[in-house]
Amino acid sequence: MAFEGLSEKLRGVFKKLKGKGVLTESDIDEAMREVKLALLEADVNFKVVKEFVATVTEKAKGADIHVGLNPAQQVIKIVQDELVGLMGGTNSKLTYSPSGFTTIMLVGLQGTGKTTTAGKLAKWLKSEGKQPMLCACDIYRPAAIDQIEVVGGQVGVPVFADRNSRDPSDIAQRAVKDAQVRGYNVLIIDTAGRLQIDDALMDELKELKKRVRPHEILLVVDAMTGQDAVNAAEGFNDALGVDGVIMTKLDGDSRGGAALSTKSVTNRPIKFVGVGEKLDALDPFHPDRMASRILGMGDVLSLIEKVEQEYDDKEAEELERKMRKNEFTLEDFMSQMGQIKKMGGLAGLIGMMPGAGRVKDEDLEQGEKDLIKMEAVMRSMTKAERRDPSVLNASRRRRIAAGSGQPVSMVNTLIKRYEESRKLMKQYMGGGKGRKMRLPGGMGMFGG
């Protein structure tokens, strides 16, 4: 998970502080030295770390204690506030043209995931009620046009391409006209990259910018490259001027230094983060929520949003009705497992919950494996057995185990987790009709 190492170290620092009734300046200095080391180990830019620690130290030593906060909690609050500020303060949204037609230009080095990100962004725009179109302007990389056409087909978005042209700016200009004529209101231009920033790349991008005049230039960087990503962001911004950053592969970067450094170094906000390989794995970047996750406080707002994206009101009401009438079956349970997969699996959901850092990686990995095994078990049942689990006697369980390739103990584990989920869902459903927050019932299968 992103920021895993940093989160663990910061929790250790704050645990020491909480053990002290009164904090002296020496206590604060010692804590800030550990915070500094934790940030540096997370690959945060040295200058950014130095300024961050100096600011937190100054505020912590001169702070008036807020009502209801002890000294340690006060320091944690200061760190949280500064982390939010470090990453931009607030969610930076896309800028749309007042005329109704918006052009977005994606730029970046090779290998950062620009083309896939173009598809993810198109899918996200569709969910926001926009009508996007893609434009293939990478005329150098072998099969680049094929790739974007495949991605466009997967998200249901048309692609403007010209396999014979060697002029990206001309292709983009014609794509703008074509999109407008056909009634699309957002054009996403996928540009060529290089292994490193060079004059030829920048001249091409500057010409494209001049002729198309995009409303947004978004730089795509790979979070896993750490400070190389920050340096690339600085280079592109200096030469081209970007409006924001899309940071890919954040879910695979346990350090997180790029996300913590980019805004301070470039003065350009992170607008989106890629959190998985699937085409719906692109999220708007919220500095406050990310700071909360770094400090082990979870990201409940994002969790709620993900749940509500998967459930419309009709589905939620039907699920609530079943729970209230004790009609929640293994078929419903299997459906809930599917919802967990769509929302990023156990690791994605657990990572948003308060105290997520206390869940061991090996437990998450085992939980994911158990999901697959339990799904196999349920698919070996008859529809009647899934609808009425009470009929699952010993002989039926042996038959199901044989059919699924799992031991009988896994069948028993499934039934146990199913019963636990029913109890857990009753607790979450207990808020009365119309309650919007509904966690997937399958969450009860983890760690029971």
C-alpha positions in Angstrom: 0.0 0.0 0.0 1.1 3.6 -0.6 3.0 5.3 2.2 3.1 2.0 4.1 6.7 2.5 5.5 6.1 6.1 6.3 2.9 5.4 8.1 4.4 2.8 10.2 7.3 5.0 11.3 5.1 8.0 12.0 2.8 5.8 14.2 5.9 4.8 16.2 6.9 8.5 16.7 3.4 9.4 17.9 3.1 6.4 20.1 6.2 7.6 22.0 4.7 11.1 22.3 1.4 9.8 23.6 3.3 8.1 26.5 4.4 11.5 27.8 2.0 13.6 29.9 3.9 16.8 29.1 6.0 17.5 26.1 9.2 19.4 26.5 11.1 21.1 23.6 13.6 18.3 23.8 10.7 15.8 23.3 9.5 17.7 20.2 13.1 18.0 18.8 13.6 14.2 19.2 10.2 13.4 17.6 11.0 15.8 14.6 14.3 14.1 14.0 12.5 10.8 13.7 9.9 12.4 11.4 12.7 13.8 9.3 14.3 10.4 8.9 11.0 8.8 8.1 10.3 11.3 5.3 13.8 10.9 3.9 13.4 7.1 3.9 10.1 7.6 2.1 12.1 9.3 -0.7 10.7 12.8 -0.1 12.7 15.6 -1.6 15.4 16.8 0.9 14.5 20.5 0.6 10.8 19.7 1.1 11.7 17.6 4.2 13.8 20.3 5.7 11.1 23.0 5.3 8.4 20.7 6.5 10.2 19.7 9.7 11.2 23.3 10.5 7.6 24.5 10.1 6.1 21.7 12.3 8.8 22.2 15.0 8.1 25.9 15.1 4.3 25.5 15.4 4.6 22.6 17.9 6.8 24.6 20.2 4.6 27.7 20.0 1.2 26.1 19.9 -1.7 26.9 22.1 -3.4 23.6 23.1 -6.8 23.2 21.5 -9.6 22.3 23.7 -10.0 18.5 23.9 -6.4 17.8 22.6 -3.5 16.7 24.8 0.0 17.8 23.8 0.7 14.7 21.7 -2.6 15.0 19.8 -1.7 18.7 19.2 1.5 17.7 17.5 -0.2 15.1 15.4 -2.8 17.7 14.3 0.0 20.1 13.3 1.7 17.3 11.3 -1.6 16.4 9.6 -2.3 20.0 8.7 1.2 20.5 7.2 0.9 17.2 5.3 -2.3 18.4 3.8 -0.7 21.7 2.8 2.4 19.9 1.4 0.2 18.0 -1.0 -1.8 21.0 -2.1 -4.4 21.8 0.6 -7.5 21.0 -1.4 -8.7 18.8 -4.2 -7.7 20.4 -7.5 -10.4 19.9 -10.1 -10.2 19.9 -13.9 -10.8 23.2 -15.7 -13.5 23.0 -18.3 -13.9 25.5 -21.2 -16.9 27.9 -20.7 -17.6 27.3 -24.4 -18.6 23.7 -23.7 -15.7 22.0 -25.5 -12.6 21.2 -23.5 -9.3 19.9 -24.8 -7.0 18.0 -22.4 -3.4 17.2 -23.4 -1.5 14.4 -21.7 2.3 14.6 -21.6 5.1 12.6 -20.0 8.0 10.3 -20.4 7.8 6.8 -21.9 6.6 4.1 -19.6 4.6 6.3 -17.2 1.3 4.9 -18.5 0.0 7.8 -20.5 -2.1 5.8 -23.0 -3.8 3.7 -20.3 -4.3 6.9 -18.2 -6.0 8.5 -21.2 -8.5 5.7 -21.2 -9.0 5.8 -17.4 -9.5 9.6 -17.6 -12.1 9.1 -20.4 -14.0 6.6 -18.3 -13.9 8.9 -15.3 -15.2 11.8 -17.4 -18.0 9.6 -18.7 -19.0 8.9 -15.0 -19.1 12.7 -14.6 -21.6 13.1 -17.4 -19.1 14.2 -20.1 -18.8 12.9 -23.6 -15.1 12.3 -24.2 -13.1 11.4 -27.3 -9.5 10.2 -27.5 -6.9 11.4 -30.0 -3.8 9.3 -30.9 -0.8 11.7 -31.3 2.0 9.2 -30.5 3.2 8.5 -34.0 6.6 7.0 -33.0 6.1 4.2 -30.6 5.2 0.9 -32.3 1.6 -0.2 -31.9 0.8 3.0 -29.9 -2.3 3.7 -32.1 -3.4 0.1 -31.7 -3.1 0.4 -28.0 -5.2 3.5 -27.6 -7.8 2.1 -30.0 -8.1 -1.0 -27.8 -8.3 1.1 -24.6 -10.9 3.3 -26.3 -13.0 0.3 -27.2 -12.8 -1.0 -23.6 -14.2 2.2 -22.2 -16.6 2.8 -25.0 -15.0 6.0 -26.3 -14.1 6.8 -30.0 -10.5 7.4 -31.0 -9.3 9.9 -33.7 -6.2 8.6 -35.4 -4.3 9.0 -38.7 -1.7 6.3 -39.3 -0.3 8.1 -42.4 0.4 11.5 -40.9 3.7 12.4 -39.4 2.5 15.7 -37.9 1.0 15.3 -34.3 -0.1 19.0 -34.2 -2.1 18.5 -37.5 -3.6 15.3 -36.2 -4.7 17.1 -33.0 -6.2 20.1 -34.8 -8.3 17.8 -37.1 -9.3 15.8 -34.0 -10.7 18.9 -32.4 -12.8 19.7 -35.4 -14.0 16.1 -35.7 -15.0 15.9 -32.0 -16.9 19.1 -32.2 -18.8 18.1 -35.3 -19.7 14.8 -33.8 -21.0 16.3 -30.6 -18.3 15.3 -28.1 -17.4 17.9 -25.5 -14.0 16.7 -24.2 -11.0 15.7 -26.3 -8.1 13.9 -24.6 -4.8 14.0 -26.6 -2.4 11.2 -26.0 1.1 12.5 -26.9 4.4 10.8 -27.6 7.0 10.4 -24.8 10.7 9.9 -24.6 13.0 8.0 -22.3 14.2 11.4 -21.1 13.4 15.0 -21.6 15.0 16.4 -24.8 14.7 19.4 -27.1 13.0 17.4 -29.8 10.2 16.2 -27.5 9.6 19.7 -26.0 9.6 21.4 -29.4 6.9 19.0 -30.6 4.8 19.5 -27.5 5.2 23.3 -27.6 4.0 23.3 -31.2 1.1 21.1 -30.3 0.2 23.4 -27.4 0.5 26.5 -29.7 -1.8 25.1 -32.4 -4.4 23.3 -30.2 -4.4 25.6 -27.1 -5.5 23.0 -24.6 -7.5 24.0 -21.6 -5.6 21.5 -19.4 -2.0 20.1 -19.8 -1.7 17.1 -17.5 1.6 15.5 -16.8 1.6 11.8 -16.2 4.3 10.5 -13.9 5.1 7.1 -12.4 5.0 7.3 -8.5 7.3 4.3 -8.3 10.2 6.2 -9.8 10.3 8.5 -6.7 12.3 11.6 -7.1 12.8 10.9 -10.8 9.1 11.5 -11.1 9.5 14.8 -9.3 12.4 15.8 -11.5 10.4 15.0 -14.6 7.5 17.1 -13.3 9.9 20.0 -12.7 11.4 19.7 -16.2 8.1 19.5 -18.0 6.6 22.3 -16.1 9.7 24.6 -16.7 9.7 23.9 -20.4 6.0 23.5 -21.2 3.9 24.8 -18.3 1.6 22.1 -16.9 -1.7 22.6 -15.1 -1.6 19.5 -13.0 -0.2 16.0 -12.4 -1.6 12.5 -12.8 0.4 10.1 -10.6 0.2 6.5 -11.8 1.0 3.3 -9.8 0.6 5.0 -6.4 -0.9 1.8 -5.1 2.4 0.0 -5.8 4.7 2.6 -4.2 5.1 1.8 -0.5 7.2 5.0 0.0 5.1 7.8 -1.4 7.9 10.4 -1.7 6.8 11.6 -5.2 3.3 12.4 -4.0 4.6 14.3 -1.0 7.2 16.3 -3.0 5.6 17.1 -6.4 3.4 20.1 -5.3 6.1 21.8 -3.3 8.8 21.4 -6.1 6.6 22.3 -9.1 3.8 24.4 -7.5 1.5 22.3 -9.6 -1.2 20.1 -8.0 -1.7 16.4 -8.3 -5.2 16.1 -9.8 -5.6 12.3 -10.1 -3.9 9.2 -8.9 -3.8 5.8 -10.5 -4.5 3.1 -7.9 -4.6 -0.1 -10.0 -4.4 -1.6 -13.5 -8.1 -1.6 -14.3 -9.6 1.2 -16.3 -11.7 2.4 -13.5 -8.7 2.7 -11.1 -8.3 6.4 -11.4 -9.3 8.6 -8.4 -9.3 12.4 -7.9 -6.5 13.3 -5.5 -7.6 14.6 -2.1 -4.7 15.9 0.0 -6.7 15.8 3.3 -7.8 12.3 2.8 -4.3 11.1 1.8 -2.8 12.8 4.9 -5.4 11.0 7.0 -4.4 7.7 5.5 -0.7 8.4 6.0 -1.3 9.0 9.7 -3.3 5.8 10.1 -6.7 7.5 10.4 -8.2 5.9 7.3 -10.1 7.5 4.4 -13.7 7.0 5.3 -15.0 9.5 2.8 -13.4 7.8 -0.2 -14.6 4.4 1.2 -18.1 5.7 1.3 -17.8 7.1 -2.3 -16.6 3.8 -3.6 -19.4 1.9 -2.0 -22.0 4.3 -3.3 -20.6 4.1 -6.8 -21.3 0.4 -6.8 -24.7 0.6 -5.3 -27.7 2.5 -6.7 -30.5 3.3 -4.3 -32.7 0.4 -5.6 -30.0 -2.2 -5.0 -29.2 -0.8 -1.5 -32.9 -0.8 -0.6 -33.3 -4.4 -1.7 -30.2 -5.4 0.2 -31.5 -3.6 3.3 -34.9 -5.3 2.9 -33.3 -8.7 2.8 -31.2 -8.0 5.9 -34.2 -6.8 7.8 -36.2 -9.9 6.9 -33.3 -12.2 7.4 -33.3 -13.2 3.7 -29.6 -12.5 3.0 -28.4 -15.6 1.2 -25.1 -17.0 -0.1 -26.1 -15.7 -3.5 -26.2 -12.2 -2.1 -22.9 -12.9 -0.3 -21.3 -14.0 -3.6 -22.5 -10.8 -5.2 -20.9 -8.8 -2.3 -17.6 -10.5 -3.0 -17.8 -9.3 -6.6 -18.4 -5.8 -5.3 -15.2 -6.0 -3.2 -13.2 -7.0 -6.3 -14.6 -4.0 -8.2 -13.6 -1.6 -5.4 -10.0 -2.7 -5.4 -10.1 -5.9 -3.4 -9.5 -6.3 0.4 -6.2 -4.3 0.3 -7.9 -1.4 -1.4 -10.8 -1.3 1.1 -8.8 -2.1 4.2 -6.3 0.7 3.3 -9.1 3.3 3.7 -10.2 2.2 7.1 -8.8 3.7 10.3 -6.0 1.6 11.8 -5.3 0.0 8.4 -1.6 0.0 9.2 -2.1 -2.6 11.9 -3.3 -5.1 9.4 -0.3 -7.2 8.3 0.4 -7.7 4.6 0.5 -11.4 5.0 -3.1 -11.3 6.5 -4.3 -9.2 3.5 -2.7 -11.6 1.1 -4.3 -14.6 2.8 -7.6 -12.7 2.8 -7.4 -12.2 -1.0 -6.6 -15.9 -1.5 -9.5 -16.9 0.7 -11.8 -14.8 -1.4 -10.9 -16.8 -4.5 -11.3 -20.1 -2.7 -14.6 -19.2 -1.2 -15.9 -18.0 -4.6 -14.9 -21.4 -6.0 -16.8 -23.1 -3.2 -20.0 -21.1 -3.8 -19.9 -21.8 -7.6 -19.9 -25.5 -6.8 -23.2 -25.2 -4.9 -26.6 -25.5 -6.5 -28.7 -22.4 -6.7 -31.0 -23.9 -4.1 -28.1 -24.4 -1.7 -26.9 -20.9 -2.1 -30.4 -19.6 -1.5 -30.9 -21.8 1.6 -27.5 -22.5 3.3 -29.3 -24.3 6.2 -29.6 -27.4 3.9 -25.8 -27.8 3.8 -25.4 -31.0 5.8 -22.1 -33.0 6.0 -22.6 -35.0 2.7 -23.5 -31.9 0.7 -20.4 -30.1 2.1 -18.2 -33.0 1.1 -19.7 -33.0 -2.5 -19.2 -29.2 -2.7 -15.6 -29.5 -1.5 -14.8 -32.1 -4.1 -16.4 -30.1 -6.9 -14.5 -26.9 -6.0 -11.1 -28.5 -5.4 -11.1 -27.3 -1.8 -11.0 -29.1 1.5 -14.2 -29.4 3.6 -12.7 -27.0 6.1 -12.9 -24.2 3.5 -16.6 -24.9 3.0 -17.0 -24.7 6.7 -15.0 -21.4 6.8 -17.2 -20.0 4.1 -20.3 -20.7 6.1 -18.7 -19.2 9.2 -17.8 -16.0 7.4 -21.2 -15.8 5.8 -22.8 -15.9 9.2 -20.4 -13.3 10.5 -21.2 -11.1 7.5 -24.9 -11.2 8.2 -24.2 -10.0 11.8 -21.9 -7.3 10.6 -24.3 -6.0 8.0 -27.1 -5.8 10.5 -24.9 -3.5 12.5 -24.3 -1.2 9.5 -28.0 -1.4 8.4 -29.1 -0.4 11.9 -29.2 3.3 11.1 -32.7 3.2 9.7 -34.1 3.4 6.2 -32.5 5.7 3.7 -29.1 5.3 5.3 -26.6 5.9 2.5 -23.5 4.3 3.9 -23.5 0.5 3.3 -20.4 -1.5 3.5 -20.2 -4.7 1.4 -21.3 -7.7 3.4 -18.3 -9.6 2.2 -16.1 -7.5 4.5 -17.1 -9.8 7.3 -15.1 -12.6 5.6 -11.8 -10.9 6.4 -10.0 -12.1 9.5 -13.0 -13.7 11.2 
